[in-house]
Amino acid sequence: MTFSIYILFAGHHNPGGGFIGGLITASALVLLYIAFDLQSVRDIIPVDFKQLAAAGVIVAVLTGTASFIFDVPFLTQTFTYVELPILGKTELATAVIFDLGVYMTVVGTTMTIITSISEDEK
Amino acid sequence: MTLLHIAILIPFFSVPFIPLLYKFLHRIHTGWFVMLIPLMLLIYFAGYYPIHQPLEPVIQSVPWIPTLKVHFSLYMDSLSLLFALLITGIGTLVVLYSIFYMSKDREKLNFFYAYLMLFMGAMLGSVLSDNLIVLYAFWELTSVSSFLLIAFWFHRKRSRYGAQKAMFITMTGGFSMLLGFIILYVASGTFSIRELIAMSDQVSQHSLFIPAMFFILIGAFTKSAQFPFHIWLPDAMEAPTPVSAYLHSATMVKSGVYLVARLTPIFGGHLEWFWTITIVGLITLFIGSSLAIKQSDLKALLAYSTISQIGLIMSLLGIGSMALNSNYSESSLMFAGAALAGIFHLINHSIFKGCLFMMIGILDHETGTRDIRRLGGLMHLMPISFTLTMIGAFSMAGLPPFSGFISKEMFFTGVLTASRSMDSWVVFIPIIAWIASIFTFVYCMILIFKAFTGPYQPKQLERKPHEAPLGMLISPMILAALVITLFFFPNLIATSLLEPIVKEILPQAFANGEEWHVHISVWHGFNTELLMTIGIVVIGSLLYIYLTKFRNIYDSIPLKFSLNKVYDRGLIEMERIAGLITKFYMTGSTTHYLSYLFVFVIVMVGGSLIFQDAIYLDFSDNSPIELYEYMLGFTMVAAAIYMLFTKSRLISIIAVSVIGYIVSLFFVIFRAPDLALTQLVVETISTALFLLCFYFLPKVNKYVTNVRFRISNAIIAIGVGLTLTVIGLSAQGHHLFEPISDYYKDSYKLAGAKNMVNAILVDFRAFDTMLEIVVLFVAGLGIYTLIKLRHARRKEH
């Protein structure tokens, strides 16, 4: 899980990104489901994956729409550097927020599919 | 983002808040909050109203998809302003009226007002857009919101039928209109209406100019319920009355008129434009007014009358467009008078028809019926309603002292102008117009006298009628007051609004600086127009007196060939044929579906490879293949072949994932860590999914398959493999263009990202990514719903 989040944020400069980070998270969760059972994992991670996926799509679309406020075309991304106390010179890019949306959608959708299929009775 | 943009977007932004207001402040009628939006916008737009000199057109543009020349650009001139004022003004009154009409305890007001605001925003967007694609988007949004509003009482079958019909017809027209817009774009290279007008000479040279004109006109005619597309409007009357008053008489049906007026500078002057619009308008006027007499439902009567009145406005705009024809340039100012009459009548119609719809709503609300056979003698019980209905209906019939009189006289002047200044069979125009006006007079009389005079039949009514509450009467009172004000002071709007609008519709006619000023006078002397009006009153009254006999004529017309029958028949046939086609290919077997897909790939891709002469094999500059690469390749081949002969699903899955993992190894070797990582994880997840799914499937049974099936499968498999291999090899051999990858080398400079792949995904091609995740999400939801539905159904049994 930690690795997947690292991958998500590292994506801007190193191998990684939202899609792959999301898949890694999903595979971690699947491992948990295989190791335990549906109910106990659900107790530990009380996340509704459908809502997570929907939130992801909304985040991604809104990042795109936000560009309207600054009079620039749809989905124009921007970036800037700020000095943060501990981290030093840090880059903030809207693309990362967009990627976060991708990440959430991928985790949400994958888990929705897998859990609903596995819940299905014969 | 300017104030004008925000004005259009405010109704949309308000939509999410309406359900909240409905839920948490249920004791106050939601309409009171909603009314603030049109009121605010009305005040904003009224601020643009030119009092002393004509409005200087305002243009505001925000780039949307600049590469496709789609800009969210708004253009505000007098014509747009008039529509914006009508939309917000009548919108305010309708919301006020609906507060008393729609019960807050019984109706789902949250949906009602959300749809209404959606509609209002869409309508404002379509009359203010300068970009044709943006206009189209808003235009279709009005169809969608109108669909939702017509089907508001969706538990009724008639409502659903009417909504579907309206949507079918207007959207078909919309598509046709889009086609016309695209042709205009091809001819000119711009979607901007103003730029199109500027280069109208060049555009009209294009070979597809006339088809584009017809495609666009179909859009305008369907939306404005012109013949033969008028059949949706009477069925749309299933909507709640405030909706009918707003959408189906005052605003949405007029957007076709708006489009015709807006595009006249491009198309006007061409005889095809003149004939199509004038003839369609006149036929609609005639059919609408003659069918209105037949109706016994008052709302249906008003629906047909709306159809006919919009036909009238259309025909006036058609005649007006002749001002741009060079053959008639000496009488261009007379034709301009016809356009003026059209715009003036448009305003009048919105006002009196809005008022009449509200009155019919009140009648329905207070008596429980709209059927004229059951109504009667209500004059003494509902005196205010009677007065207001009479004002509206007399204005519609074109009698003084109501504003409809002026515009109807101007209409006669218009049609007489056409017949005097042009030859051939244009002489028929005034005759048709005159007969249709007699019918108009008759149905207006039916509206007033059948409902309010005659015998009072309390047993026929569901409720005991009494005068409507004051709140419900305020809106029609304001409209009725406007009707009278416009009669006595028509010049209030003549010089400041009507004159600039006509000059905007027919700019070329005034290009040489001719002096032309609008002055409307109520008394225009004893002339042909006045004689025509007197004739209407005399013959119309006779017809009304002998109405029962006269109506019998309608019964002799066979119903079998009516357009509605054609529509219904078409609907049934369409479903039947669609069912046949679907049954043909939806066999329920995955093998079949897959073979369709693969055969399609072979035919399309393989075919174009051969016919485009695209196969090109060149291995000269390939790098040498290492031994371990051979080994990996052979392992893949072995896994694939092994899969063919195994009988266990589990082993198949593992064989497939072996192939996948080796591919990711290849990515590692060729130094593509991103791809390798993705491939690895995708492979893992999909293997897990396969294992989960296959657990439920029955055992593989290979013996049922016959030889023919196996051979055809083998051919398809080899075909796909061959096609894809050849594509891969040819793509490597070809170097037709500069590779685009150089552009992405600057990813750090352009997007601040050192990882090029990621920069492509989230920056350069973010639109693709966004739609991809939407697709992914929808697919996930689909699977979820399918499985949950199965559970629900099983529980039922």
Interface residues (C-beta under 8 A of the other chain):
Chain A: I7 G11 H12 H13 N14 P15 G16 G17 G18 F19 I20 L23 I24 A26 S27 V30 I34 K50 A53 A54 G56 V57 A60 V61 G64 F68 I69 D71 V72 P73 F74 L75 Q77 F79 E91 A93 A95 V96 F98 D99 G101 V102 T105 V106 G108 T109 T110 T112 I113 I114 S116 I117 S118 E119 D120 E121 K122
Chain B: M1 V62 P63 W64 I65 P66 P673 D674 L677 T678 V681 V682 T684 I685 A688 L689 L692 C693 F696 A751 G752 A753 K754 N755 V757 N758 A759 L761 V762 D763 A766 F767 T769 M770 I773 V774 L776 F777 A779 G780 L781 I783 Y784 I787 K788 R790 H791
